[in-house]
Amino acid sequence: MTATTRGEGTHRTGRTRRSGRVAQSGPPVRHRSAWSRIKRDRSLLIMTIPVIVLLGVFAYVPMLGNVIAWQDYSPYVGILDSPFVGWWNFERVFTNPLFWDAVRNTLVITAFQLVFFFPIPIVLALLLNSVITPAIRTTIQSVVYLPHFFSWVLVVTIFQQLLGGAGQLHRILADNGIAMPDIMTNPDTFLVLITAQSVWKDAGWGIIIFLAALSTVDPALYEASVMDGANRWRRIWHITLPALRPVIILLLILRLGDALTVGFEQLILQRGAVGAGVAEVLDTFVYYQGVINGDWSFAAAAGLVKGIVSLILVLGANKIAHVFGEAGVYKRA
């Protein structure tokens, strides 16, 4: 490099420093217009049109029917001709003791399943992940999540044939002189029964999500931890569980948002056997009030209250996730 070149470079550098500007590397970034982005992604946008239509028809358009919560609605008159009654239906909901009984049962079932059902897919995923042979792992996973494809009618029927008063377990115990109460009609064990049914049906399906999260962990981390002398439990605590933490928090948020919705089909199939005192939840309460008794406005008000509370739970849990540094369901840009 000559002195002239060095002098010119020094002169340009000094001028840049004096002007307070930083030289850019590479070509300038061009911002695409909205129309150009639409043309670029038109194939993907066309593919999403059926989904958007279905979502709008079956999810958002029916929301307009919530207006009957402020009406004395009759299906024979219609929404347009039904008189408005203000907040009267909501007053009826909050002063109805059966509504609060349904809320209590719903929260009890949700809390019980959150403690005794939610961790089971995590534990099963950790156990399957420790299986070395892929063939054995695939076989176990297929067998475990197969019940997810069974309907609740079939699941309840299977449990009835096994644990009911005339089931196989009762017959075996009776042949050996052991008396056993009918679990399927016992209100005291109903909470454990429906949790066991949910575990048998859906725990295997939840494994898929956690195994997918575990597949993203770099095997070099486990190899390095073994070289450092970490045992199996230390590897799970410091490598595996931190990899699962974002997924666990995300599913926990969604579970809290779904806290007031607990197995309508499962519970309504068994409500007659154990009684409404333990099996009546918000979904069945709305069904019997709105469909069976024909009090559509009252049921709409109860369902709207449930939806608003669920939304608040999701937003609150998502905010707590942000406080702990997790993305949650959504995160502001």
Secondary structure by P-SEA (a helix, b strand, c coil): ccaaaaaaaaaaaaaaaaacbbbbcccbbbbbcaaaaaaaaaaaaaaaaaaaaaaaacccccccccccccccccccccccccccccaaaaaaaaacaaaaaaaaaaaaaaaaaaacccaaaaaaaaaaaacccaaaaaaaaaaaaccccccaaaaaaaaaaccccccaaaaaaaaaccccccccccccaaaaaaaaaaaacccccaaaaaaaaaaaccaaaaaaaaaacccaaaaaaccccccaaaaaaaaaaaaaaacccccaaaaaaacccccccccccaaaaaaaacccccaaaaaaaaaaaaaaaaaaaaaaaaaaaaaaccccccccc
